[in-house]
Amino acid sequence: MQRPVFFNVLQIQLPVGAITSVTHRISGILLAIGVPFSIYLLDLSLDGPGGYQRAGELLHSLPVRCLAILFAWALGHHLLAGVRHLLSDIDIGSSLPAARRSAWIINCTSPWFAVIAAVALL
C-alpha cells in the first residue's frame, strides 16, 4: 500500500502567466462584489445635498478608502489582463516570450492604478 504524498500548496511556483490569470479572476470577483456598492454610492450622491454629503463622509472613512483603492487595482488589473487575453485569442502576443513579457508588464503596471487612487483619495 502506497502512502499519501505530502502536498504543500505554499511551495508551488506558478509561472508569471498563471499568476496573471489567477489575479484576473480574483479582480473579476472583487469587481462583481464592488459594483453594487459603487452604484449605491453614486445613487446616494445624486440624491441631493444631504446624500452627497453622506457619500463624501463614507468615502472619507478609512475602511471605504482602502476598499476603493483595492477596487481601483481590481479595475485596472482586470482591464489590462482582459485586453491581454483578448489579444492572445487572436494570436497577438501568443508566443511564450511575448506572453511572459505582457504578463510581467500587467503585474507591474496594475498596482499603479491603486497608487493613483490612493493619491486621489488623500
Sequence and secondary structure as in RCSB ss.txt:
>XXXX:A:sequence
MQRPVFFNVLQIQLPVGAITSVTHRISGILLAIGVPFSIYLLDLSLDGPGGYQRAGELLHSLPVRCLAILFAWAL
GHHLLAGVRHLLSDIDIGSSLPAARRSAWIINCTSPWFAVIAAVALL
>XXXX:A:secstr
        GGG    HHHHHHHHHHHHHHHHHHHHHHHHHHHHHHTT HHHHHHHHHHHTSHHHHHHHHHHHHHH
HHHHHHHHHHHHHHTTSS SHHHHHHHHHHHHHHTHHHHHHHHHHT 
